[in-house]
Amino acid sequence: EISDENFDLKVQITRISANEVLYEMKTSSSSDEGGWFGFNIPNMSQFLMEEGELKYPVEIKMEILPNDSTKWMREGEDFMVSYTLKPYADSVDNQLMMTRMEGSTLVVHSDKHLYAFKDLDPFAYLLGGFLITVPPPYIDSMLIDLKQWLSPDPEDEQGGASRGVKGGFPSGGYYKKK
């Protein structure tokens, strides 16, 4: 279990075309009693857009590092995963696609000014997803919706989605697969 666990979290956003670090944060973090943890990236659109249009693909790299309070990882171990967030044009508008570092594509739920991405293939033993919205504000019910959408449906052996997502703020998170 990784419930109520402390660890350090490092997040970095890089513009792929220029290999330029656009955003970086490192913080102490912890999972709640259900094993959930998350992070926010304020104004994510600034890294993807130019003159109001989605143009730039970015890489979101996350590293989970043990600290003095971490029990589920040993000192010197770390856990790193990265995703590419890439704009593309469809027949109607510009859209966003998200892929994990080895190339698997995340399932997307999109609505006006909202993208929710679900990583269907657990990375190690973690399930993950992201919310990207314009404009904020972020409200708790949006994260509850994301958690429900990410959580495996007990009836579905593939761990499929049980509901959609209605809103959010640039967020990412992981949940321990049971």
OpenMM code with the backbone's topology and positions (N, CA, C; nanometers):
from openmm import Vec3, app, unit

residues = "GLU ILE SER ASP GLU ASN PHE ASP LEU LYS VAL GLN ILE THR ARG ILE SER ALA ASN GLU VAL LEU TYR GLU MET LYS THR SER SER SER SER ASP GLU GLY GLY TRP PHE GLY PHE ASN ILE PRO ASN MET SER GLN PHE LEU MET GLU GLU GLY GLU LEU LYS TYR PRO VAL GLU ILE LYS MET GLU ILE LEU PRO ASN ASP SER THR LYS TRP MET ARG GLU GLY GLU ASP PHE MET VAL SER TYR THR LEU LYS PRO TYR ALA ASP SER VAL ASP ASN GLN LEU MET MET THR ARG MET GLU GLY SER THR LEU VAL VAL HIS SER ASP LYS HIS LEU TYR ALA PHE LYS ASP LEU ASP PRO PHE ALA TYR LEU LEU GLY GLY PHE LEU ILE THR VAL PRO PRO PRO TYR ILE ASP SER MET LEU ILE ASP LEU LYS GLN TRP LEU SER PRO ASP PRO GLU ASP GLU GLN GLY GLY ALA SER ARG GLY VAL LYS GLY GLY PHE PRO SER GLY GLY TYR TYR LYS LYS LYS".split()
positions = [
    Vec3(0.0836, -0.1189, 0.0000),
    Vec3(0.0000, 0.0000, 0.0000),
    Vec3(0.0875, 0.1245, 0.0000),
    Vec3(0.0470, 0.2250, -0.0716),
    Vec3(0.1156, 0.3537, -0.0655),
    Vec3(0.0200, 0.4591, -0.0106),
    Vec3(-0.0711, 0.4181, 0.0764),
    Vec3(-0.1623, 0.5109, 0.1424),
    Vec3(-0.0880, 0.5863, 0.2514),
    Vec3(-0.1213, 0.7142, 0.2645),
    Vec3(-0.0609, 0.7990, 0.3676),
    Vec3(0.0914, 0.7916, 0.3659),
    Vec3(0.1508, 0.7950, 0.2492),
    Vec3(0.2965, 0.7887, 0.2339),
    Vec3(0.3525, 0.9238, 0.1903),
    Vec3(0.4693, 0.9557, 0.2386),
    Vec3(0.5398, 1.0783, 0.2010),
    Vec3(0.6498, 1.0457, 0.1004),
    Vec3(0.6762, 1.1383, 0.0101),
    Vec3(0.7815, 1.1242, -0.0896),
    Vec3(0.8079, 1.2611, -0.1489),
    Vec3(0.9114, 1.2734, -0.2283),
    Vec3(0.9400, 1.3969, -0.3011),
    Vec3(0.8944, 1.3789, -0.4447),
    Vec3(0.8399, 1.4847, -0.5013),
    Vec3(0.7895, 1.4817, -0.6387),
    Vec3(0.8580, 1.5920, -0.7180),
    Vec3(0.9151, 1.5550, -0.8317),
    Vec3(0.9776, 1.6512, -0.9217),
    Vec3(0.9022, 1.6462, -1.0538),
    Vec3(0.8581, 1.7622, -1.1021),
    Vec3(0.7850, 1.7723, -1.2285),
    Vec3(0.8580, 1.8723, -1.3164),
    Vec3(0.8757, 1.8363, -1.4424),
    Vec3(0.9453, 1.9227, -1.5377),
    Vec3(0.8683, 1.9221, -1.6696),
    Vec3(0.8515, 2.0405, -1.7283),
    Vec3(0.7891, 2.0521, -1.8605),
    Vec3(0.8945, 2.1059, -1.9556),
    Vec3(0.9124, 2.0352, -2.0675),
    Vec3(1.0130, 2.0709, -2.1669),
    Vec3(0.9468, 2.0888, -2.3025),
    Vec3(0.9806, 2.1952, -2.3738),
    Vec3(0.9352, 2.2109, -2.5126),
    Vec3(1.0234, 2.1207, -2.5965),
    Vec3(0.9615, 2.0225, -2.6608),
    Vec3(1.0347, 1.9181, -2.7316),
    Vec3(1.1183, 1.9744, -2.8461),
    Vec3(1.0618, 2.0661, -2.9245),
    Vec3(1.1316, 2.1162, -3.0431),
    Vec3(1.2616, 2.1890, -3.0084),
    Vec3(1.2684, 2.2507, -2.8913),
    Vec3(1.3871, 2.3271, -2.8540),
    Vec3(1.4637, 2.2633, -2.7386),
    Vec3(1.4135, 2.1514, -2.6874),
    Vec3(1.4717, 2.0858, -2.5698),
    Vec3(1.4957, 2.1883, -2.4590),
    Vec3(1.3943, 2.2753, -2.4393),
    Vec3(1.4020, 2.3865, -2.3456),
    Vec3(1.3110, 2.3589, -2.2262),
    Vec3(1.3656, 2.3673, -2.1046),
    Vec3(1.2851, 2.3498, -1.9836),
    Vec3(1.2014, 2.4753, -1.9636),
    Vec3(1.0681, 2.4571, -1.9620),
    Vec3(0.9757, 2.5691, -1.9483),
    Vec3(0.9235, 2.5854, -1.8057),
    Vec3(0.9205, 2.4760, -1.7336),
    Vec3(0.8637, 2.4773, -1.5979),
    Vec3(0.9266, 2.3642, -1.5187),
    Vec3(0.9536, 2.3917, -1.3923),
    Vec3(1.0090, 2.2869, -1.3073),
    Vec3(0.9658, 2.3133, -1.1642),
    Vec3(0.9307, 2.2071, -1.0954),
    Vec3(0.8990, 2.2183, -0.9537),
    Vec3(0.9458, 2.0925, -0.8827),
    Vec3(0.9822, 2.1089, -0.7575),
    Vec3(1.0140, 1.9946, -0.6727),
    Vec3(0.9488, 2.0233, -0.5388),
    Vec3(0.8728, 1.9272, -0.4890),
    Vec3(0.7981, 1.9476, -0.3665),
    Vec3(0.7884, 1.8179, -0.2876),
    Vec3(0.7700, 1.8321, -0.1584),
    Vec3(0.7353, 1.7156, -0.0783),
    Vec3(0.5874, 1.6891, -0.1018),
    Vec3(0.5525, 1.5653, -0.1150),
    Vec3(0.4152, 1.5288, -0.1443),
    Vec3(0.3772, 1.4088, -0.0596),
    Vec3(0.2506, 1.3739, -0.0615),
    Vec3(0.2062, 1.2548, 0.0092),
    Vec3(0.0782, 1.2044, -0.0554),
    Vec3(0.0547, 1.0764, -0.0387),
    Vec3(-0.0693, 1.0171, -0.0876),
    Vec3(-0.1717, 1.0200, 0.0250),
    Vec3(-0.2996, 1.0214, -0.0120),
    Vec3(-0.4036, 1.0188, 0.0901),
    Vec3(-0.4319, 0.8744, 0.1301),
    Vec3(-0.5350, 0.8537, 0.2110),
    Vec3(-0.5652, 0.7191, 0.2599),
    Vec3(-0.6031, 0.6227, 0.1482),
    Vec3(-0.6446, 0.6737, 0.0339),
    Vec3(-0.6788, 0.5887, -0.0794),
    Vec3(-0.5621, 0.5649, -0.1744),
    Vec3(-0.4471, 0.6260, -0.1468),
    Vec3(-0.3315, 0.6093, -0.2337),
    Vec3(-0.3217, 0.7153, -0.3422),
    Vec3(-0.4104, 0.8153, -0.3430),
    Vec3(-0.4106, 0.9202, -0.4454),
    Vec3(-0.3105, 1.0299, -0.4095),
    Vec3(-0.2467, 1.0860, -0.5102),
    Vec3(-0.1717, 1.2095, -0.4944),
    Vec3(-0.1822, 1.2860, -0.6245),
    Vec3(-0.1557, 1.4137, -0.6213),
    Vec3(-0.1683, 1.4954, -0.7411),
    Vec3(-0.0794, 1.6172, -0.7345),
    Vec3(-0.0810, 1.6938, -0.8443),
    Vec3(-0.0064, 1.8194, -0.8517),
    Vec3(-0.0752, 1.9101, -0.9503),
    Vec3(-0.0516, 2.0406, -0.9384),
    Vec3(-0.1090, 2.1402, -1.0288),
    Vec3(0.0015, 2.2134, -1.1027),
    Vec3(-0.0253, 2.2423, -1.2291),
    Vec3(0.0637, 2.3251, -1.3095),
    Vec3(-0.0192, 2.4463, -1.3519),
    Vec3(0.0039, 2.5621, -1.2909),
    Vec3(-0.0757, 2.6792, -1.3261),
    Vec3(-0.0482, 2.7254, -1.4692),
    Vec3(-0.1540, 2.7662, -1.5389),
    Vec3(-0.1449, 2.8244, -1.6735),
    Vec3(-0.0698, 2.7347, -1.7719),
    Vec3(-0.1094, 2.6088, -1.7782),
    Vec3(-0.0462, 2.5113, -1.8677),
    Vec3(-0.0503, 2.5552, -2.0141),
    Vec3(-0.1560, 2.6268, -2.0521),
    Vec3(-0.1709, 2.6665, -2.1926),
    Vec3(-0.0559, 2.7532, -2.2421),
    Vec3(0.0106, 2.8271, -2.1525),
    Vec3(0.1221, 2.9111, -2.1961),
    Vec3(0.2345, 2.8299, -2.2597),
    Vec3(0.2457, 2.7021, -2.2246),
    Vec3(0.3518, 2.6180, -2.2777),
    Vec3(0.3137, 2.5543, -2.4116),
    Vec3(0.1836, 2.5513, -2.4408),
    Vec3(0.1333, 2.4834, -2.5601),
    Vec3(0.0926, 2.5788, -2.6721),
    Vec3(0.0654, 2.7049, -2.6397),
    Vec3(0.0001, 2.7948, -2.7349),
    Vec3(0.0895, 2.9087, -2.7814),
    Vec3(0.0539, 2.9567, -2.8996),
    Vec3(0.1126, 3.0793, -2.9531),
    Vec3(0.0012, 3.1526, -3.0264),
    Vec3(-0.0173, 3.2789, -2.9919),
    Vec3(-0.1206, 3.3622, -3.0528),
    Vec3(-0.2577, 3.2939, -3.0483),
    Vec3(-0.2903, 3.2333, -2.9332),
    Vec3(-0.4220, 3.1739, -2.9129),
    Vec3(-0.4441, 3.0387, -2.9768),
    Vec3(-0.3424, 2.9805, -3.0387),
    Vec3(-0.3577, 2.8499, -3.1029),
    Vec3(-0.2622, 2.7482, -3.0421),
    Vec3(-0.3116, 2.6234, -3.0319),
    Vec3(-0.2269, 2.5137, -2.9848),
    Vec3(-0.1211, 2.4857, -3.0899),
    Vec3(0.0062, 2.4944, -3.0514),
    Vec3(0.1127, 2.4754, -3.1507),
    Vec3(0.2247, 2.3849, -3.1053),
    Vec3(0.2610, 2.3874, -2.9758),
    Vec3(0.3843, 2.3253, -2.9327),
    Vec3(0.3627, 2.1962, -2.8564),
    Vec3(0.4290, 2.0876, -2.8979),
    Vec3(0.4280, 1.9666, -2.8137),
    Vec3(0.5251, 1.9843, -2.6966),
    Vec3(0.4842, 1.9327, -2.5807),
    Vec3(0.5692, 1.9400, -2.4622),
    Vec3(0.5799, 1.8022, -2.3997),
    Vec3(0.6879, 1.7827, -2.3254),
    Vec3(0.7068, 1.6615, -2.2476),
    Vec3(0.6857, 1.6960, -2.1012),
    Vec3(0.6047, 1.6144, -2.0324),
    Vec3(0.5829, 1.6282, -1.8892),
    Vec3(0.6539, 1.5112, -1.8239),
    Vec3(0.7584, 1.5418, -1.7480),
    Vec3(0.8378, 1.4377, -1.6828),
    Vec3(0.8127, 1.4453, -1.5328),
    Vec3(0.7823, 1.3281, -1.4726),
    Vec3(0.7587, 1.3221, -1.3284),
    Vec3(0.8541, 1.2213, -1.2668),
    Vec3(0.9143, 1.2621, -1.1564),
    Vec3(1.0014, 1.1727, -1.0806),
    Vec3(0.9505, 1.1644, -0.9382),
    Vec3(0.9297, 1.0434, -0.8898),
    Vec3(0.8919, 1.0199, -0.7516),
    Vec3(1.0174, 0.9710, -0.6814),
    Vec3(1.0585, 1.0450, -0.5794),
    Vec3(1.1844, 1.0181, -0.5112),
    Vec3(1.1583, 0.9925, -0.3630),
    Vec3(1.2281, 0.8961, -0.3042),
    Vec3(1.2100, 0.8731, -0.1608),
    Vec3(1.2724, 0.9859, -0.0793),
    Vec3(1.2126, 1.0120, 0.0376),
    Vec3(1.2736, 1.1042, 0.1332),
    Vec3(1.2845, 1.0327, 0.2678),
    Vec3(1.3186, 1.1032, 0.3717),
    Vec3(1.3393, 1.0401, 0.5033),
    Vec3(1.2147, 0.9706, 0.5570),
    Vec3(1.0949, 1.0125, 0.5121),
    Vec3(0.9696, 0.9553, 0.5629),
    Vec3(0.9113, 0.8463, 0.4728),
    Vec3(0.9719, 0.8214, 0.3577),
    Vec3(0.9171, 0.7258, 0.2612),
    Vec3(0.9438, 0.5830, 0.3073),
    Vec3(0.8371, 0.5024, 0.3084),
    Vec3(0.8514, 0.3627, 0.3499),
    Vec3(0.8410, 0.2662, 0.2319),
    Vec3(0.7700, 0.3025, 0.1246),
    Vec3(0.7457, 0.2101, 0.0144),
    Vec3(0.8550, 0.2120, -0.0920),
    Vec3(0.9520, 0.3021, -0.0790),
    Vec3(1.0679, 0.3053, -0.1682),
    Vec3(1.1924, 0.3163, -0.0821),
    Vec3(1.2969, 0.2484, -0.1239),
    Vec3(1.4233, 0.2571, -0.0502),
    Vec3(1.5060, 0.3757, -0.0978),
    Vec3(1.5941, 0.4208, -0.0125),
    Vec3(1.6865, 0.5291, -0.0479),
    Vec3(1.7638, 0.4902, -0.1738),
    Vec3(1.7756, 0.5839, -0.2671),
    Vec3(1.8470, 0.5574, -0.3914),
    Vec3(1.7565, 0.5080, -0.5032),
    Vec3(1.6346, 0.4630, -0.4707),
    Vec3(1.5392, 0.4231, -0.5743),
    Vec3(1.4625, 0.5470, -0.6164),
    Vec3(1.4184, 0.5479, -0.7376),
    Vec3(1.3252, 0.6506, -0.7813),
    Vec3(1.2361, 0.5908, -0.8881),
    Vec3(1.1326, 0.6624, -0.9205),
    Vec3(1.0332, 0.6171, -1.0161),
    Vec3(1.0099, 0.7329, -1.1108),
    Vec3(1.0386, 0.7162, -1.2403),
    Vec3(1.0264, 0.8231, -1.3369),
    Vec3(0.9359, 0.7799, -1.4503),
    Vec3(0.8486, 0.8700, -1.4909),
    Vec3(0.7621, 0.8467, -1.6063),
    Vec3(0.7466, 0.9801, -1.6789),
    Vec3(0.7359, 0.9749, -1.8117),
    Vec3(0.7158, 1.0982, -1.8866),
    Vec3(0.6061, 1.0784, -1.9900),
    Vec3(0.5422, 1.1894, -2.0227),
    Vec3(0.4321, 1.1925, -2.1185),
    Vec3(0.4577, 1.3046, -2.2167),
    Vec3(0.4103, 1.2878, -2.3404),
    Vec3(0.4147, 1.3937, -2.4394),
    Vec3(0.2731, 1.4429, -2.4620),
    Vec3(0.2546, 1.5729, -2.4543),
    Vec3(0.1267, 1.6377, -2.4807),
    Vec3(0.1436, 1.7135, -2.6109),
    Vec3(0.0662, 1.6728, -2.7133),
    Vec3(0.0916, 1.7221, -2.8483),
    Vec3(-0.0366, 1.7716, -2.9141),
    Vec3(-0.0360, 1.8950, -2.9644),
    Vec3(-0.1508, 1.9437, -3.0407),
    Vec3(-0.1540, 1.8815, -3.1803),
    Vec3(-0.2734, 1.8624, -3.2322),
    Vec3(-0.2903, 1.8166, -3.3697),
    Vec3(-0.4215, 1.8722, -3.4234),
    Vec3(-0.4328, 1.8838, -3.5537),
    Vec3(-0.5535, 1.9371, -3.6162),
    Vec3(-0.6432, 1.8219, -3.6589),
    Vec3(-0.7704, 1.8305, -3.6224),
    Vec3(-0.8677, 1.7354, -3.6761),
    Vec3(-0.9557, 1.8110, -3.7755),
    Vec3(-1.0648, 1.7519, -3.8195),
    Vec3(-1.1471, 1.8142, -3.9232),
    Vec3(-1.2191, 1.9396, -3.8741),
    Vec3(-1.2302, 1.9587, -3.7428),
    Vec3(-1.3045, 2.0720, -3.6888),
    Vec3(-1.2150, 2.1758, -3.6219),
    Vec3(-1.1178, 2.1305, -3.5432),
    Vec3(-1.0431, 2.2216, -3.4576),
    Vec3(-0.9082, 2.1602, -3.4207),
    Vec3(-0.8268, 2.2362, -3.3491),
    Vec3(-0.7050, 2.1799, -3.2916),
    Vec3(-0.7412, 2.1021, -3.1659),
    Vec3(-0.6787, 1.9882, -3.1476),
    Vec3(-0.7041, 1.9004, -3.0342),
    Vec3(-0.5710, 1.8697, -2.9650),
    Vec3(-0.5784, 1.7980, -2.8525),
    Vec3(-0.4594, 1.7533, -2.7816),
    Vec3(-0.4578, 1.6016, -2.7731),
    Vec3(-0.3391, 1.5452, -2.7853),
    Vec3(-0.3169, 1.4020, -2.7702),
    Vec3(-0.2062, 1.3855, -2.6666),
    Vec3(-0.2175, 1.2793, -2.5854),
    Vec3(-0.1149, 1.2537, -2.4853),
    Vec3(-0.0665, 1.1107, -2.4997),
    Vec3(0.0665, 1.0931, -2.5021),
    Vec3(0.1259, 0.9600, -2.5098),
    Vec3(0.2270, 0.9438, -2.3968),
    Vec3(0.2434, 0.8191, -2.3547),
    Vec3(0.3430, 0.7893, -2.2515),
    Vec3(0.4766, 0.7655, -2.3202),
    Vec3(0.5853, 0.7677, -2.2435),
    Vec3(0.7207, 0.7668, -2.2981),
    Vec3(0.7482, 0.6533, -2.3951),
    Vec3(0.6842, 0.5361, -2.3775),
    Vec3(0.7116, 0.4265, -2.4700),
    Vec3(0.6168, 0.4298, -2.5902),
    Vec3(0.5245, 0.5281, -2.5944),
    Vec3(0.4421, 0.5481, -2.7126),
    Vec3(0.2955, 0.5123, -2.6987),
    Vec3(0.2517, 0.4527, -2.5872),
    Vec3(0.1095, 0.4202, -2.5733),
    Vec3(0.0292, 0.5495, -2.5594),
    Vec3(-0.0855, 0.5536, -2.6257),
    Vec3(-0.1703, 0.6720, -2.6262),
    Vec3(-0.2716, 0.6648, -2.5133),
    Vec3(-0.2881, 0.7754, -2.4424),
    Vec3(-0.3854, 0.7820, -2.3346),
    Vec3(-0.5247, 0.8051, -2.3916),
    Vec3(-0.6250, 0.7511, -2.3246),
    Vec3(-0.7640, 0.7727, -2.3636),
    Vec3(-0.7982, 0.9169, -2.3283),
    Vec3(-0.8687, 0.9852, -2.4187),
    Vec3(-0.9029, 1.1250, -2.3953),
    Vec3(-1.0542, 1.1403, -2.3868),
    Vec3(-1.0961, 1.2257, -2.2957),
    Vec3(-1.2334, 1.2738, -2.2894),
    Vec3(-1.2209, 1.4230, -2.3074),
    Vec3(-1.2846, 1.4781, -2.4100),
    Vec3(-1.2726, 1.6221, -2.4296),
    Vec3(-1.4099, 1.6848, -2.4442),
    Vec3(-1.4167, 1.8059, -2.4021),
    Vec3(-1.5349, 1.8884, -2.4096),
    Vec3(-1.4820, 2.0284, -2.4349),
    Vec3(-1.5693, 2.1264, -2.4443),
    Vec3(-1.5220, 2.2622, -2.4692),
    Vec3(-1.4264, 2.3048, -2.3584),
    Vec3(-1.3041, 2.3359, -2.3935),
    Vec3(-1.2000, 2.3827, -2.3003),
    Vec3(-1.1637, 2.2816, -2.1926),
    Vec3(-1.1847, 2.1527, -2.2175),
    Vec3(-1.1523, 2.0502, -2.1186),
    Vec3(-1.0919, 1.9291, -2.1873),
    Vec3(-0.9828, 1.8808, -2.1339),
    Vec3(-0.9238, 1.7543, -2.1754),
    Vec3(-0.8963, 1.6738, -2.0493),
    Vec3(-0.9402, 1.5507, -2.0490),
    Vec3(-0.9070, 1.4577, -1.9408),
    Vec3(-0.8410, 1.3383, -2.0085),
    Vec3(-0.7251, 1.2992, -1.9598),
    Vec3(-0.6496, 1.1889, -2.0176),
    Vec3(-0.6373, 1.0770, -1.9155),
    Vec3(-0.6570, 0.9533, -1.9628),
    Vec3(-0.6489, 0.8363, -1.8758),
    Vec3(-0.5465, 0.7404, -1.9329),
    Vec3(-0.4512, 0.7027, -1.8494),
    Vec3(-0.3491, 0.6059, -1.8874),
    Vec3(-0.4047, 0.4672, -1.8573),
    Vec3(-0.4447, 0.3942, -1.9606),
    Vec3(-0.5084, 0.2631, -1.9430),
    Vec3(-0.4113, 0.1540, -1.9023),
    Vec3(-0.2849, 0.1702, -1.9383),
    Vec3(-0.1853, 0.0686, -1.9047),
    Vec3(-0.1127, 0.1130, -1.7791),
    Vec3(-0.1371, 0.0453, -1.6671),
    Vec3(-0.0688, 0.0878, -1.5438),
    Vec3(0.0820, 0.0859, -1.5626),
    Vec3(0.1467, 0.1895, -1.5126),
    Vec3(0.2918, 0.1988, -1.5172),
    Vec3(0.3411, 0.1438, -1.3848),
    Vec3(0.4106, 0.0318, -1.3892),
    Vec3(0.4440, -0.0441, -1.2686),
    Vec3(0.3111, -0.0836, -1.2068),
    Vec3(0.2745, -0.0286, -1.0935),
    Vec3(0.1482, -0.0625, -1.0309),
    Vec3(0.0601, 0.0602, -1.0127),
    Vec3(0.0878, 0.1670, -1.0860),
    Vec3(0.0133, 0.2904, -1.0695),
    Vec3(-0.0776, 0.3178, -1.1883),
    Vec3(-0.1993, 0.3668, -1.1592),
    Vec3(-0.2904, 0.4168, -1.2615),
    Vec3(-0.2773, 0.5679, -1.2617),
    Vec3(-0.2881, 0.6314, -1.3776),
    Vec3(-0.2681, 0.7754, -1.3807),
    Vec3(-0.3606, 0.8466, -1.4758),
    Vec3(-0.3688, 0.9770, -1.4583),
    Vec3(-0.4488, 1.0596, -1.5460),
    Vec3(-0.4204, 1.2066, -1.5255),
    Vec3(-0.4705, 1.2870, -1.6184),
    Vec3(-0.4464, 1.4299, -1.6179),
    Vec3(-0.5737, 1.5034, -1.6561),
    Vec3(-0.5937, 1.6209, -1.5980),
    Vec3(-0.6987, 1.7142, -1.6363),
    Vec3(-0.6329, 1.8414, -1.6859),
    Vec3(-0.6785, 1.8913, -1.7994),
    Vec3(-0.6304, 2.0191, -1.8500),
    Vec3(-0.7540, 2.0984, -1.8887),
    Vec3(-0.7730, 2.2167, -1.8262),
    Vec3(-0.8895, 2.2981, -1.8549),
    Vec3(-0.8520, 2.4433, -1.8722),
    Vec3(-0.9361, 2.5125, -1.9451),
    Vec3(-0.9289, 2.6571, -1.9584),
    Vec3(-1.0722, 2.7051, -1.9435),
    Vec3(-1.1033, 2.7975, -1.8641),
    Vec3(-1.0193, 2.8558, -1.7608),
    Vec3(-1.0364, 2.7815, -1.6293),
    Vec3(-0.9477, 2.8066, -1.5293),
    Vec3(-0.9770, 2.7607, -1.3947),
    Vec3(-1.1084, 2.8282, -1.3515),
    Vec3(-1.1697, 2.8174, -1.2433),
    Vec3(-1.1121, 2.7698, -1.1199),
    Vec3(-1.1248, 2.6191, -1.1032),
    Vec3(-1.0386, 2.5682, -1.0205),
    Vec3(-1.0375, 2.4288, -0.9831),
    Vec3(-1.1349, 2.4106, -0.8673),
    Vec3(-1.2155, 2.3052, -0.8727),
    Vec3(-1.3030, 2.2735, -0.7600),
    Vec3(-1.2902, 2.1252, -0.7280),
    Vec3(-1.3113, 2.0900, -0.6008),
    Vec3(-1.2914, 1.9524, -0.5540),
    Vec3(-1.3734, 1.8506, -0.6309),
    Vec3(-1.4952, 1.8864, -0.6719),
    Vec3(-1.5799, 1.7895, -0.7418),
    Vec3(-1.5178, 1.7461, -0.8748),
    Vec3(-1.4369, 1.8315, -0.9354),
    Vec3(-1.3703, 1.7957, -1.0603),
    Vec3(-1.2675, 1.6858, -1.0376),
    Vec3(-1.1923, 1.6927, -0.9274),
    Vec3(-1.0956, 1.5873, -0.8974),
    Vec3(-1.1662, 1.4587, -0.8572),
    Vec3(-1.2788, 1.4688, -0.7897),
    Vec3(-1.3571, 1.3493, -0.7552),
    Vec3(-1.4026, 1.2804, -0.8822),
    Vec3(-1.4506, 1.3588, -0.9802),
    Vec3(-1.4907, 1.3017, -1.1088),
    Vec3(-1.3729, 1.2345, -1.1785),
    Vec3(-1.2538, 1.2983, -1.1756),
    Vec3(-1.1355, 1.2403, -1.2381),
    Vec3(-1.0986, 1.1088, -1.1705),
    Vec3(-1.0997, 1.1049, -1.0388),
    Vec3(-1.0669, 0.9822, -0.9666),
    Vec3(-1.1635, 0.8702, -1.0028),
    Vec3(-1.2921, 0.9013, -1.0145),
    Vec3(-1.3899, 0.7987, -1.0504),
    Vec3(-1.3672, 0.7498, -1.1932),
    Vec3(-1.3326, 0.8409, -1.2824),
    Vec3(-1.3085, 0.8019, -1.4216),
    Vec3(-1.1834, 0.7165, -1.4327),
    Vec3(-1.0811, 0.7491, -1.3540),
    Vec3(-0.9562, 0.6737, -1.3570),
    Vec3(-0.9673, 0.5376, -1.2901),
    Vec3(-1.0496, 0.5282, -1.1889),
    Vec3(-1.0601, 0.4037, -1.1128),
    Vec3(-1.1181, 0.2930, -1.1982),
    Vec3(-1.0608, 0.1738, -1.1878),
    Vec3(-1.1122, 0.0611, -1.2653),
    Vec3(-1.2551, 0.0280, -1.2260),
    Vec3(-1.3349, -0.0049, -1.3249),
    Vec3(-1.4706, -0.0527, -1.3013),
    Vec3(-1.4585, -0.1978, -1.2568),
    Vec3(-1.5118, -0.2339, -1.1401),
    Vec3(-1.4978, -0.3720, -1.0910),
    Vec3(-1.5553, -0.4759, -1.1871),
    Vec3(-1.6486, -0.4360, -1.2730),
    Vec3(-1.7109, -0.5270, -1.3691),
    Vec3(-1.6237, -0.5475, -1.4932),
    Vec3(-1.5269, -0.4577, -1.5144),
    Vec3(-1.4466, -0.4573, -1.6367),
    Vec3(-1.3071, -0.5109, -1.6077),
    Vec3(-1.2715, -0.6233, -1.6679),
    Vec3(-1.1395, -0.6820, -1.6461),
    Vec3(-1.0273, -0.5929, -1.6978),
    Vec3(-1.0565, -0.5066, -1.7954),
    Vec3(-0.9547, -0.4181, -1.8522),
    Vec3(-0.9351, -0.2927, -1.7687),
    Vec3(-1.0208, -0.2727, -1.6646),
    Vec3(-1.0078, -0.1513, -1.5832),
    Vec3(-1.0607, -0.0290, -1.6531),
    Vec3(-1.1678, -0.0422, -1.7304),
    Vec3(-1.2208, 0.0676, -1.8096),
    Vec3(-1.2864, 0.1764, -1.7276),
    Vec3(-1.3177, 0.2844, -1.7934),
    Vec3(-1.3772, 0.3997, -1.7285),
    Vec3(-1.5228, 0.3729, -1.6946),
    Vec3(-1.5664, 0.4284, -1.5815),
    Vec3(-1.7045, 0.4108, -1.5425),
    Vec3(-1.7855, 0.5380, -1.5617),
    Vec3(-1.7226, 0.6553, -1.5669),
    Vec3(-1.7936, 0.7793, -1.5899),
    Vec3(-1.7010, 0.8788, -1.6599),
    Vec3(-1.7619, 0.9852, -1.7054),
    Vec3(-1.6838, 1.0908, -1.7679),
    Vec3(-1.6317, 1.1890, -1.6646),
    Vec3(-1.5655, 1.2932, -1.7128),
    Vec3(-1.5111, 1.3968, -1.6271),
    Vec3(-1.5738, 1.5273, -1.6696),
    Vec3(-1.6118, 1.6096, -1.5727),
    Vec3(-1.6852, 1.7310, -1.6046),
    Vec3(-1.6019, 1.8583, -1.5963),
    Vec3(-1.4853, 1.8577, -1.5391),
    Vec3(-1.4094, 1.9812, -1.5303),
    Vec3(-1.2771, 1.9615, -1.4612),
    Vec3(-1.2069, 2.0716, -1.4317),
    Vec3(-1.0822, 2.0583, -1.3587),
    Vec3(-0.9854, 2.1707, -1.3828),
    Vec3(-0.8641, 2.1497, -1.3360),
    Vec3(-0.7544, 2.2441, -1.3477),
    Vec3(-0.6325, 2.1605, -1.3822),
    Vec3(-0.5312, 2.2132, -1.4490),
    Vec3(-0.4194, 2.1277, -1.4883),
    Vec3(-0.3695, 2.0441, -1.3704),
    Vec3(-0.3967, 1.9201, -1.3737),
    Vec3(-0.3658, 1.8304, -1.2623),
    Vec3(-0.3145, 1.6987, -1.3142),
    Vec3(-0.2372, 1.6327, -1.2359),
    Vec3(-0.1952, 1.4976, -1.2670),
    Vec3(-0.1993, 1.4182, -1.1390),
    Vec3(-0.2134, 1.2902, -1.1519),
    Vec3(-0.2161, 1.2109, -1.0311),
    Vec3(-0.2038, 1.0641, -1.0615),
    Vec3(-0.1773, 0.9893, -0.9604),
    Vec3(-0.1655, 0.8461, -0.9731),
    Vec3(-0.2385, 0.7784, -0.8605),
    Vec3(-0.2798, 0.6551, -0.8863),
    Vec3(-0.3494, 0.5747, -0.7871),
    Vec3(-0.2954, 0.4336, -0.7941),
    Vec3(-0.2732, 0.3709, -0.6808),
    Vec3(-0.2191, 0.2357, -0.6771),
    Vec3(-0.3209, 0.1377, -0.7320),
    Vec3(-0.2825, 0.0577, -0.8306),
    Vec3(-0.3692, -0.0436, -0.8890),
    Vec3(-0.3866, -0.1571, -0.7882),
    Vec3(-0.5115, -0.2026, -0.7733),
    Vec3(-0.5377, -0.3109, -0.6779),
    Vec3(-0.5281, -0.4457, -0.7443),
] * unit.nanometer
topology = app.Topology()
chain = topology.addChain("A")
for resn in residues:
    res = topology.addResidue(resn, chain)
    for name in ("N", "CA", "C"):
        topology.addAtom(name, app.Element.getBySymbol(name[0]), res)
